[in-house]
Amino acid sequence: MSELIRALVVAGLMSGTQPITIMGLLLVMTGQKGTRNSWAFLLGAFAVETALLLAASLVLGGTVRPDSDPGRILLSIRVVLGIALVIAGFRLRREPKKPAPEVPKALERLRDLTPTKSFIAGVLLADYVGPVIASMAIATSSASLGGRLFAMVFYTALATGIPLAFLLLSIHSDRANQRIAGSTDWVMHHRRQLASWIGIVLGVLLFVDGVIGLIVL
């Protein structure tokens, strides 16, 4: 169970700090009908991430032995993904060949969506890597059905809870709302650097998690 929790922490943080998801939420929050559209956006992200994890838990939970060849392959995938994230993070630290707009055109449209379109945007901009990693961890876990349900709640608390905290602060605190609105431009201006650090840190965590899993088999 401890190995499952460790993997879910990494997966949950990966989904909860996904730069595209966070930037999308910030833009939705500062647009027209920001609060209602933000709830729809988060619901879309929650729906796709949780659906993937629920399907994996019901279909694959406990079906793969960690010390089997498929189990080693799943752990090796974590290692490879971790290396890929670190490499991508360092590549983002390079100066772009062409000047990038302050806000990408595709994301700029998020300010003026309807709640339905905001939900769809949440689905499209949600993190898919985190649920896949969590699904692989559940597949090799010997946890009971109750343990797998707890794992899903734990993952969701991180994956959805982090962006949800931004939204709740914005709703219940005018000062926080002003700060979040004012920080949106800063986040957009430094999005490559932020994505770089997030990729490097999470890549290292994912790499270490996979290596530990392989060592203790």
VMD Tcl script that draws the C-alpha trace (Angstrom):
set ca {
  {0.00 0.00 0.00}
  {2.86 2.40 0.78}
  {4.24 1.96 -2.76}
  {0.79 2.73 -4.16}
  {0.49 5.89 -2.07}
  {3.97 7.02 -3.15}
  {3.03 6.59 -6.81}
  {-0.29 8.37 -6.29}
  {1.43 11.35 -4.65}
  {3.61 11.78 -7.74}
  {0.66 11.23 -10.11}
  {-1.61 13.56 -8.16}
  {0.99 16.34 -8.03}
  {1.62 15.88 -11.73}
  {-2.08 16.34 -12.54}
  {-2.66 19.07 -9.96}
  {0.24 21.22 -11.17}
  {-0.10 20.53 -14.89}
  {0.93 23.91 -16.39}
  {-1.61 23.88 -19.22}
  {-4.46 23.05 -16.83}
  {-3.43 25.75 -14.34}
  {-2.96 28.38 -17.05}
  {-6.31 27.44 -18.56}
  {-8.04 27.78 -15.20}
  {-6.45 31.17 -14.55}
  {-7.66 32.48 -17.89}
  {-11.16 31.09 -17.36}
  {-11.28 32.70 -13.90}
  {-10.42 36.14 -15.31}
  {-12.92 35.93 -18.16}
  {-16.61 36.68 -18.36}
  {-18.71 34.69 -15.88}
  {-15.39 33.50 -14.49}
  {-16.68 31.71 -11.40}
  {-19.34 29.62 -13.14}
  {-17.06 28.79 -16.06}
  {-14.24 27.88 -13.68}
  {-16.43 25.33 -11.92}
  {-17.35 23.85 -15.31}
  {-13.68 23.78 -16.35}
  {-12.63 21.99 -13.16}
  {-15.52 19.55 -13.49}
  {-14.33 18.64 -16.97}
  {-10.79 18.02 -15.77}
  {-12.06 16.03 -12.78}
  {-14.38 13.94 -14.95}
  {-11.74 12.74 -17.40}
  {-8.99 12.16 -14.82}
  {-11.25 10.30 -12.39}
  {-12.95 8.30 -15.14}
  {-9.58 6.99 -16.32}
  {-8.59 6.05 -12.80}
  {-11.95 4.46 -11.99}
  {-11.87 2.34 -15.14}
  {-8.34 1.17 -14.36}
  {-9.25 0.36 -10.77}
  {-12.30 -1.70 -11.70}
  {-10.71 -3.50 -14.64}
  {-7.01 -3.79 -13.80}
  {-6.81 -3.40 -10.03}
  {-4.64 -6.12 -8.53}
  {-4.38 -8.06 -11.80}
  {-0.64 -7.56 -12.35}
  {1.96 -8.95 -9.95}
  {4.66 -6.36 -9.22}
  {7.42 -8.98 -9.58}
  {6.11 -10.25 -12.92}
  {7.42 -9.13 -16.31}
  {4.35 -6.90 -16.95}
  {4.85 -5.41 -13.49}
  {8.48 -4.60 -14.22}
  {7.48 -3.10 -17.56}
  {4.96 -0.79 -15.85}
  {7.61 0.33 -13.37}
  {10.10 0.83 -16.19}
  {7.57 3.05 -17.95}
  {7.57 5.33 -14.89}
  {11.35 5.57 -15.11}
  {11.24 6.39 -18.83}
  {8.48 8.97 -18.32}
  {10.50 10.56 -15.53}
  {13.55 10.87 -17.78}
  {11.38 12.28 -20.57}
  {9.92 14.92 -18.23}
  {13.37 15.99 -17.06}
  {14.61 16.27 -20.65}
  {11.50 18.23 -21.66}
  {11.98 20.49 -18.63}
  {15.55 21.34 -19.60}
  {14.55 21.91 -23.23}
  {11.96 24.46 -22.09}
  {14.76 26.46 -20.47}
  {16.12 27.31 -23.91}
  {15.07 30.57 -25.50}
  {12.35 30.01 -28.12}
  {13.40 30.48 -31.75}
  {10.50 32.86 -32.34}
  {9.03 35.36 -29.87}
  {6.00 33.78 -28.24}
  {2.78 35.76 -27.68}
  {1.97 36.78 -24.13}
  {-1.03 34.44 -24.22}
  {-1.30 31.65 -26.81}
  {-4.27 32.25 -29.11}
  {-5.81 28.89 -28.24}
  {-5.75 29.74 -24.52}
  {-6.88 33.35 -25.01}
  {-10.26 32.03 -26.18}
  {-10.85 30.53 -22.74}
  {-11.82 33.93 -21.37}
  {-15.07 34.08 -23.34}
  {-16.50 30.55 -23.28}
  {-19.89 29.30 -22.17}
  {-20.07 26.87 -19.21}
  {-20.55 23.94 -21.61}
  {-17.51 24.91 -23.67}
  {-15.56 25.50 -20.45}
  {-16.36 21.92 -19.40}
  {-15.09 20.65 -22.76}
  {-11.97 22.80 -22.39}
  {-11.38 21.23 -18.97}
  {-11.59 17.78 -20.54}
  {-9.15 18.73 -23.30}
  {-6.66 20.53 -21.06}
  {-6.73 18.01 -18.23}
  {-3.61 16.03 -17.42}
  {-3.65 12.53 -18.88}
  {-0.20 11.36 -17.81}
  {-0.99 11.44 -14.08}
  {-4.07 9.18 -14.34}
  {-2.11 6.74 -16.50}
  {0.67 6.55 -13.90}
  {-1.86 6.13 -11.11}
  {-3.63 3.44 -13.15}
  {-0.39 1.51 -13.58}
  {0.21 1.72 -9.83}
  {-3.29 0.41 -9.09}
  {-2.86 -2.39 -11.61}
  {0.18 -3.71 -9.72}
  {-1.26 -3.06 -6.25}
  {-2.58 -5.81 -3.99}
  {-4.90 -3.36 -2.23}
  {-8.48 -4.41 -1.61}
  {-11.44 -2.70 -3.26}
  {-11.65 -0.35 -0.28}
  {-7.95 0.41 -0.61}
  {-8.33 1.16 -4.31}
  {-11.28 3.47 -3.61}
  {-9.17 5.28 -1.01}
  {-6.40 5.53 -3.59}
  {-8.75 7.20 -6.05}
  {-9.93 9.69 -3.44}
  {-6.32 10.40 -2.46}
  {-5.31 11.00 -6.08}
  {-8.34 13.22 -6.71}
  {-7.58 15.29 -3.60}
  {-4.26 16.25 -5.18}
  {-5.19 16.31 -8.86}
  {-8.34 18.40 -8.44}
  {-7.73 19.82 -4.98}
  {-4.76 21.98 -5.98}
  {-6.55 23.94 -8.75}
  {-9.74 23.90 -6.67}
  {-7.87 25.74 -3.90}
  {-7.10 28.58 -6.34}
  {-10.77 28.83 -7.25}
  {-12.05 28.76 -3.68}
  {-9.55 31.42 -2.61}
  {-10.68 33.58 -5.49}
  {-14.36 33.17 -4.59}
  {-14.08 33.74 -0.84}
  {-11.41 36.44 -0.75}
  {-11.52 39.63 -2.78}
  {-7.87 40.26 -1.97}
  {-6.89 36.78 -3.16}
  {-9.03 37.26 -6.26}
  {-7.18 40.47 -7.09}
  {-3.82 38.81 -6.55}
  {-4.74 35.82 -8.70}
  {-6.05 38.10 -11.45}
  {-2.90 40.20 -11.25}
  {-0.64 37.15 -11.30}
  {-2.19 35.69 -14.45}
  {-0.14 37.93 -16.73}
  {3.03 37.07 -14.78}
  {2.31 33.34 -15.09}
  {1.72 33.68 -18.83}
  {4.93 35.67 -19.28}
  {6.99 33.09 -17.36}
  {5.08 29.98 -18.47}
  {8.12 28.31 -20.05}
  {10.22 28.70 -16.91}
  {7.41 27.47 -14.66}
  {6.70 24.49 -16.91}
  {10.43 23.75 -16.98}
  {10.79 23.58 -13.21}
  {7.59 21.58 -12.78}
  {8.73 19.10 -15.42}
  {12.20 18.69 -13.88}
  {10.96 18.27 -10.30}
  {8.14 15.87 -11.16}
  {10.36 13.99 -13.59}
  {12.93 13.39 -10.86}
  {10.21 12.25 -8.45}
  {8.74 9.90 -11.03}
  {12.16 8.51 -11.93}
  {13.05 7.89 -8.28}
  {9.64 6.31 -7.64}
  {10.10 3.88 -10.54}
  {13.66 3.00 -9.58}
  {12.66 2.33 -5.95}
  {9.84 0.11 -7.16}
  {12.26 -1.91 -9.32}
  {14.81 -2.22 -6.53}
  {12.38 -3.53 -3.91}
  {10.88 -6.22 -6.16}
}
mol new
graphics top color blue
foreach p $ca { graphics top sphere $p radius 0.5 }
foreach p [lrange $ca 0 end-1] q [lrange $ca 1 end] { graphics top cylinder $p $q radius 0.2 }
display resetview
